[in-house]
Amino acid sequence: MRTTLHLVVSVTLAIGLGGEATYAQQNAPADDTIRTLVSRLDLEYYKTTLKGLTQFGDRRQGTKRNRDAIDWIEQQLQAVGCTTTERLDYVYDPPPRQRRSQRRNGAAELNPTGGTPTGGRIGRNGSGPGGSSIFGYRARTGVTTDPLTQPDEQLRKLNSEPATNGPRQEVYCTKVGTDRPGEMYIIGAHMDGHGWGQAANDDGSGTALIMELARIFNARDVETDRSIRFALWNNEETGLNGSRAYVEQRQELQGQEDPPGSGRYPEPRWLAMIQHDMMLFDHGAPRADGTLSRDQRPEADVNIEFQSTADLADEARALAFFFRAANDIYATDYPATVGPHMTNTDSTPFMNIVPAISLRENERGAHVGAGWDPHWHQPTDVFSSFSDDDFRLGLNAGQTTLAAIAQLTGARIVER
């Protein structure tokens, strides 16, 4: 178990707190309250929730298995007390992809003919031929589109329905704050995947984490001053379409009391957005032959990223370091690092509107894009590919977010 380091957290920027830069210090829950809440995050609960998601295969958008997964997620949220569930409707109907075009899903590249992956060849990261880098070798990345690469016949059959264009939905629920219900933190993950596996890591791991946080914050004995929205985005793999639709439809509704004087805010004012995308696998850089260690590396950590080019980069950086400080104090096994290159994830549509950060298993550009996760968009992204050390990394990301959000929302445990 990690030795925790107790730090004095100093928030020097407002980070969306209505100008109250010191709110987190002045009104933060007592340390024992946060520790009690963090202790309610349980590895077996997390694994069970993630395992439940895998019954729907890769949950590819535009399929019945995706719609069934949305129904199941909503039922689970309601069962743990997050009863204020809602769905956002939008339409995904892109033009046909031209033969020689490339579509980026994250950093993955599809072969123009729809065949095997065409990601970067195995070699050294660097600018020159065979160049060197502190990140070591890189391995192939891409999206598997060949069903025969999935050896499990049952899973292959489950994932066989192709995606079709048309109406889409995504589900979210809200913990309504008692003192400031009109202000809200959004924490999210995307529930869709592809690659002929179970999308267990990308992004079942993030989805299960958000569902577990919803379970803890919506317990009968937990109250928060500010509201928390638990969002499970759809269509991330096609270009962040679900989170973009949310921003387009909901941004202008922020802070409007409906009906006036009711104290109800269908869309509370956004204070920050925190995304969770691929939480489990930090086994280090590929070897020269493209293979990776089967074990979680000793230096494994939770990567907290902000985007240095965002309009609100300074506020997002302050938020990222606030989360790292929460990890220092309350996470049990893995530390956290902060990086400035958040990209290709559902926090991106928010980043010029509110402070936005993402939590991941690795740096998105330098590591994931260089093949540090061999299961990314592959048939091997199944529950059985991961060990308890891997699942525990995801759990530590959950501990990090829970502790930070508990402080920022003024969470407390009350007697009923």
VMD Tcl script that draws the C-alpha trace (Angstrom):
set ca {
  {0.00 0.00 0.00}
  {1.16 3.51 -0.84}
  {2.26 5.79 1.92}
  {0.00 8.83 1.74}
  {1.46 12.30 1.87}
  {-0.62 14.91 3.67}
  {-0.43 18.20 1.83}
  {-1.86 21.61 2.44}
  {-3.84 22.30 -0.72}
  {-3.72 25.85 -1.96}
  {-6.06 26.77 -4.78}
  {-4.87 30.05 -6.23}
  {-7.30 30.24 -9.14}
  {-11.08 30.34 -9.04}
  {-11.45 27.20 -11.25}
  {-15.07 27.99 -11.89}
  {-16.08 28.44 -8.28}
  {-18.00 31.63 -8.86}
  {-14.93 33.70 -8.03}
  {-14.45 32.05 -4.65}
  {-10.90 30.83 -5.05}
  {-10.65 29.63 -1.45}
  {-14.00 27.88 -1.21}
  {-12.43 24.40 -1.24}
  {-10.24 25.22 1.76}
  {-12.81 27.14 3.81}
  {-15.72 24.75 3.35}
  {-14.00 21.47 2.54}
  {-15.30 18.36 4.28}
  {-13.33 17.05 7.24}
  {-10.54 14.65 6.38}
  {-12.34 11.73 8.06}
  {-15.45 12.38 5.95}
  {-13.45 12.14 2.74}
  {-11.63 9.03 3.94}
  {-14.95 7.39 4.78}
  {-16.31 8.16 1.31}
  {-13.12 6.95 -0.39}
  {-13.22 3.74 1.66}
  {-16.62 2.96 0.13}
  {-14.96 2.50 -3.26}
  {-14.43 -1.23 -3.42}
  {-12.34 -3.20 -5.94}
  {-14.86 -6.03 -6.22}
  {-17.77 -3.61 -6.68}
  {-15.81 -1.86 -9.43}
  {-14.99 -5.14 -11.17}
  {-18.60 -6.33 -10.92}
  {-19.91 -3.13 -12.51}
  {-17.32 -3.37 -15.29}
  {-18.09 -7.05 -15.83}
  {-21.77 -6.16 -16.19}
  {-20.97 -3.76 -19.02}
  {-19.12 -6.46 -20.95}
  {-22.33 -8.47 -21.47}
  {-23.08 -6.00 -24.28}
  {-19.87 -6.69 -26.20}
  {-18.13 -3.66 -27.65}
  {-21.29 -1.46 -27.31}
  {-20.63 0.02 -30.72}
  {-22.78 3.08 -31.39}
  {-25.68 2.62 -33.79}
  {-26.45 -0.94 -32.71}
  {-28.96 -2.75 -30.51}
  {-26.18 -3.77 -28.10}
  {-25.36 -0.10 -27.62}
  {-29.01 0.75 -26.93}
  {-29.33 -2.20 -24.55}
  {-26.24 -1.01 -22.68}
  {-27.75 2.47 -22.28}
  {-30.91 0.92 -20.82}
  {-28.81 -1.18 -18.42}
  {-26.68 1.79 -17.32}
  {-29.80 3.84 -16.60}
  {-31.30 0.99 -14.56}
  {-28.10 0.63 -12.55}
  {-27.93 4.38 -11.85}
  {-31.50 4.40 -10.63}
  {-30.90 1.31 -8.50}
  {-28.10 3.04 -6.56}
  {-30.21 6.13 -5.86}
  {-29.30 8.38 -8.80}
  {-32.95 8.54 -9.79}
  {-32.81 11.87 -11.65}
  {-31.79 10.11 -14.88}
  {-32.28 11.84 -18.21}
  {-31.44 11.10 -21.81}
  {-30.10 13.40 -24.47}
  {-31.28 12.76 -28.03}
  {-29.30 13.63 -31.12}
  {-28.76 12.32 -34.65}
  {-25.57 10.84 -36.01}
  {-25.70 10.81 -39.81}
  {-22.29 11.55 -41.31}
  {-21.64 11.44 -45.05}
  {-20.11 8.22 -46.42}
  {-16.39 7.95 -45.92}
  {-14.45 8.24 -49.14}
  {-12.29 5.31 -50.12}
  {-8.92 6.93 -49.50}
  {-9.83 9.07 -46.52}
  {-8.72 8.33 -43.00}
  {-10.95 8.68 -39.99}
  {-9.31 9.21 -36.63}
  {-10.83 7.49 -33.59}
  {-8.48 8.75 -30.92}
  {-5.08 8.29 -32.61}
  {-6.24 5.14 -34.45}
  {-6.22 5.07 -38.24}
  {-8.40 2.81 -40.36}
  {-7.09 1.25 -43.53}
  {-8.82 2.95 -46.49}
  {-10.22 -0.44 -47.52}
  {-11.55 -1.11 -44.02}
  {-9.12 -3.96 -43.41}
  {-6.23 -4.31 -41.00}
  {-4.91 -1.47 -38.84}
  {-2.43 0.92 -40.40}
  {-1.03 2.61 -37.31}
  {2.62 3.58 -36.91}
  {5.18 0.95 -37.76}
  {7.20 -0.52 -34.95}
  {10.20 1.66 -34.31}
  {11.69 4.29 -32.07}
  {9.76 7.42 -31.23}
  {11.61 10.43 -32.48}
  {11.89 12.89 -35.33}
  {14.49 11.13 -37.45}
  {14.68 7.63 -38.94}
  {15.03 5.26 -36.00}
  {15.22 8.33 -33.76}
  {15.45 8.11 -30.00}
  {13.05 9.22 -27.33}
  {12.56 8.90 -23.62}
  {9.36 7.06 -24.52}
  {11.25 4.17 -26.13}
  {9.85 1.99 -28.89}
  {6.39 2.37 -30.35}
  {4.03 -0.36 -31.47}
  {1.29 -0.57 -34.05}
  {-2.04 1.09 -33.25}
  {-5.32 0.91 -35.10}
  {-8.89 -0.34 -35.03}
  {-9.51 -4.01 -35.72}
  {-12.32 -4.33 -38.27}
  {-11.94 -8.03 -39.12}
  {-14.40 -10.16 -37.11}
  {-12.31 -13.29 -37.59}
  {-9.64 -11.83 -35.30}
  {-12.04 -12.45 -32.41}
  {-11.61 -16.13 -31.42}
  {-14.63 -16.19 -29.09}
  {-17.53 -17.22 -31.35}
  {-20.19 -15.99 -28.93}
  {-18.58 -12.54 -28.64}
  {-18.04 -12.42 -32.40}
  {-21.76 -13.10 -32.93}
  {-22.75 -10.48 -30.33}
  {-20.63 -7.84 -32.07}
  {-21.72 -8.78 -35.60}
  {-24.51 -6.22 -36.04}
  {-23.03 -3.26 -37.99}
  {-23.63 0.34 -36.98}
  {-26.30 2.27 -38.84}
  {-26.77 6.03 -38.97}
  {-29.70 7.69 -37.28}
  {-31.05 8.75 -33.86}
  {-28.80 8.35 -30.83}
  {-29.20 8.66 -27.07}
  {-26.93 9.02 -24.05}
  {-27.84 8.91 -20.38}
  {-26.87 11.02 -17.39}
  {-28.07 11.52 -13.83}
  {-27.62 14.28 -11.29}
  {-26.90 14.52 -7.59}
  {-28.71 17.75 -6.70}
  {-26.84 20.01 -4.31}
  {-28.63 21.15 -1.16}
  {-27.18 24.67 -0.86}
  {-26.16 25.59 -4.41}
  {-28.17 23.33 -6.73}
  {-27.65 25.77 -9.59}
  {-23.89 25.02 -9.78}
  {-22.55 21.72 -11.05}
  {-19.46 19.62 -11.70}
  {-19.73 17.21 -14.61}
  {-17.85 13.92 -14.37}
  {-18.03 11.63 -17.37}
  {-16.88 8.67 -19.44}
  {-17.90 7.26 -22.83}
  {-19.85 4.00 -22.87}
  {-19.43 3.12 -26.57}
  {-16.52 1.15 -28.03}
  {-15.42 -0.90 -31.00}
  {-12.73 -3.34 -32.13}
  {-14.56 -6.70 -31.78}
  {-13.83 -7.10 -28.07}
  {-15.80 -6.03 -24.99}
  {-14.44 -2.47 -24.82}
  {-13.55 -3.38 -21.23}
  {-10.83 -0.77 -20.88}
  {-11.88 1.66 -23.61}
  {-14.06 2.74 -22.02}
  {-15.84 0.26 -19.82}
  {-13.24 1.08 -17.19}
  {-14.23 4.76 -17.16}
  {-17.95 4.06 -17.41}
  {-17.84 1.66 -14.44}
  {-15.87 4.25 -12.48}
  {-18.53 6.94 -13.05}
  {-21.27 4.48 -12.10}
  {-19.42 3.63 -8.88}
  {-18.99 7.31 -8.03}
  {-22.71 7.76 -8.64}
  {-23.37 4.92 -6.19}
  {-21.30 6.55 -3.45}
  {-22.44 10.15 -3.87}
  {-26.10 9.11 -4.10}
  {-26.07 7.06 -0.91}
  {-28.87 8.04 1.48}
  {-26.46 9.46 4.02}
  {-24.47 11.67 1.62}
  {-25.26 15.31 0.83}
  {-23.37 17.85 -1.25}
  {-23.62 21.62 -1.39}
  {-23.19 21.74 -5.16}
  {-24.66 19.45 -7.79}
  {-22.78 16.65 -9.57}
  {-23.73 15.27 -12.99}
  {-22.67 11.74 -13.92}
  {-22.59 11.59 -17.74}
  {-22.09 8.50 -19.91}
  {-21.36 9.81 -23.39}
  {-22.13 7.95 -26.61}
  {-20.42 8.22 -30.02}
  {-16.99 9.07 -28.61}
  {-15.32 6.70 -31.03}
  {-16.80 8.50 -34.03}
  {-15.41 11.89 -33.03}
  {-16.80 12.95 -29.63}
  {-20.24 13.37 -31.18}
  {-22.20 12.63 -28.00}
  {-20.39 15.13 -25.80}
  {-20.46 17.70 -28.60}
  {-24.24 17.25 -28.88}
  {-24.55 17.79 -25.12}
  {-22.61 21.06 -25.31}
  {-24.60 22.25 -28.32}
  {-27.96 21.50 -26.70}
  {-27.31 22.34 -23.06}
  {-24.74 25.16 -22.93}
  {-27.26 27.98 -23.30}
  {-29.53 26.49 -20.63}
  {-27.00 26.85 -17.81}
  {-28.23 28.37 -14.57}
  {-31.83 28.92 -15.69}
  {-34.28 28.22 -12.90}
  {-37.30 26.35 -14.25}
  {-39.91 27.28 -13.26}
  {-38.67 30.60 -11.85}
  {-38.55 30.54 -8.06}
  {-38.72 26.75 -7.88}
  {-35.09 26.18 -6.91}
  {-34.85 23.67 -9.76}
  {-32.13 24.01 -12.39}
  {-32.42 21.54 -15.28}
  {-28.94 22.59 -16.37}
  {-26.96 24.01 -13.45}
  {-24.07 26.31 -14.28}
  {-21.02 24.26 -15.24}
  {-18.05 24.65 -12.90}
  {-15.75 22.07 -14.50}
  {-15.79 18.90 -16.57}
  {-13.72 15.83 -15.66}
  {-13.45 12.95 -18.16}
  {-12.30 9.34 -17.49}
  {-11.09 7.44 -20.55}
  {-9.07 4.16 -20.42}
  {-8.13 3.62 -16.80}
  {-6.50 0.19 -16.44}
  {-3.29 -0.45 -18.39}
  {0.11 1.05 -17.60}
  {2.58 -1.71 -18.43}
  {5.28 0.53 -19.88}
  {6.66 1.16 -23.35}
  {6.74 -1.51 -26.08}
  {9.88 -3.57 -26.48}
  {11.85 -3.59 -29.74}
  {9.62 -6.37 -31.07}
  {6.42 -4.47 -30.21}
  {5.43 -6.66 -27.25}
  {4.74 -5.33 -23.75}
  {5.20 -6.61 -20.24}
  {2.31 -8.69 -18.93}
  {2.52 -6.90 -15.58}
  {1.60 -3.42 -14.42}
  {4.85 -1.48 -14.22}
  {6.17 -0.38 -10.81}
  {6.00 3.26 -11.97}
  {2.33 3.02 -13.00}
  {0.36 6.18 -12.29}
  {-2.87 8.02 -12.97}
  {-2.35 10.60 -15.72}
  {-4.29 13.84 -15.20}
  {-4.23 16.00 -18.32}
  {-5.31 19.50 -19.25}
  {-4.94 21.15 -22.65}
  {-2.35 23.90 -22.73}
  {-3.94 25.51 -25.81}
  {-7.43 25.79 -24.28}
  {-8.90 29.20 -23.56}
  {-9.12 28.22 -19.88}
  {-5.76 26.46 -19.67}
  {-4.69 28.24 -16.46}
  {-7.89 27.30 -14.64}
  {-7.73 23.73 -15.97}
  {-4.11 23.42 -14.83}
  {-5.11 24.55 -11.33}
  {-7.90 21.98 -11.33}
  {-5.51 19.24 -12.49}
  {-3.07 19.95 -9.69}
  {-5.95 20.04 -7.20}
  {-6.82 16.51 -8.32}
  {-3.19 15.44 -8.02}
  {-3.11 16.76 -4.45}
  {-6.25 14.73 -3.70}
  {-4.48 11.66 -5.08}
  {-1.43 12.35 -2.92}
  {-3.57 12.25 0.21}
  {-6.33 9.75 -0.49}
  {-5.30 7.25 -3.20}
  {-4.07 3.94 -1.82}
  {-1.76 2.43 -4.45}
  {-0.83 4.60 -7.42}
  {0.36 8.23 -7.63}
  {-0.80 10.81 -10.16}
  {1.05 13.01 -12.63}
  {-0.14 16.11 -14.49}
  {0.42 16.73 -18.19}
  {-0.55 19.56 -20.58}
  {-1.71 17.60 -23.66}
  {-5.31 16.50 -23.13}
  {-6.67 15.45 -26.50}
  {-9.13 13.17 -28.29}
  {-11.54 12.72 -25.41}
  {-14.94 14.00 -24.33}
  {-13.58 16.82 -22.19}
  {-12.37 18.53 -25.40}
  {-15.75 20.08 -26.37}
  {-15.91 21.69 -22.91}
  {-12.36 23.00 -22.62}
  {-12.97 26.53 -23.94}
  {-16.15 26.93 -21.87}
  {-15.18 25.61 -18.42}
  {-12.01 24.17 -16.89}
  {-11.74 20.64 -18.32}
  {-9.37 17.79 -17.50}
  {-9.15 14.07 -18.20}
  {-7.89 11.12 -16.19}
  {-6.24 8.22 -18.04}
  {-3.97 5.24 -17.67}
  {-1.25 6.91 -19.78}
  {-0.46 10.13 -21.58}
  {-2.85 10.22 -24.53}
  {-0.45 11.42 -27.19}
  {2.98 10.23 -26.12}
  {1.98 6.85 -24.68}
  {-1.41 5.56 -25.84}
  {-0.80 6.83 -29.36}
  {2.58 5.09 -29.39}
  {1.14 1.68 -28.63}
  {1.55 1.44 -24.86}
  {-1.79 -0.38 -24.65}
  {-1.92 -3.40 -27.00}
  {-5.64 -3.90 -26.29}
  {-6.66 -0.47 -27.57}
  {-9.47 -1.00 -30.14}
  {-8.54 -4.68 -30.37}
  {-10.41 -8.01 -29.83}
  {-8.28 -8.50 -26.71}
  {-9.96 -5.57 -24.93}
  {-11.93 -8.03 -22.81}
  {-12.38 -8.33 -19.05}
  {-10.13 -11.40 -18.79}
  {-7.14 -9.53 -20.26}
  {-6.71 -7.49 -17.09}
  {-5.42 -8.37 -13.62}
  {-6.32 -6.99 -10.21}
  {-3.27 -4.72 -10.44}
  {-4.83 -3.25 -13.59}
  {-8.28 -2.90 -12.03}
  {-6.71 -1.29 -8.97}
  {-5.22 1.47 -11.16}
  {-8.76 2.29 -12.29}
  {-9.95 2.21 -8.70}
  {-7.21 4.68 -7.72}
  {-8.41 7.07 -10.43}
  {-11.83 6.75 -8.83}
  {-10.37 7.52 -5.40}
  {-8.70 10.59 -6.88}
  {-11.87 11.96 -8.44}
  {-14.05 11.08 -5.46}
  {-11.76 12.88 -3.00}
  {-11.40 15.96 -5.19}
  {-15.10 16.26 -6.05}
  {-16.09 15.66 -2.41}
  {-14.01 18.68 -1.44}
  {-15.19 20.88 -4.31}
  {-18.87 20.13 -3.72}
  {-18.78 20.21 0.09}
  {-19.81 16.58 0.55}
  {-20.87 15.46 4.00}
  {-22.24 12.36 5.72}
  {-25.48 12.92 7.59}
  {-27.49 10.78 9.99}
  {-30.91 9.67 8.74}
}
mol new
graphics top color blue
foreach p $ca { graphics top sphere $p radius 0.5 }
foreach p [lrange $ca 0 end-1] q [lrange $ca 1 end] { graphics top cylinder $p $q radius 0.2 }
display resetview
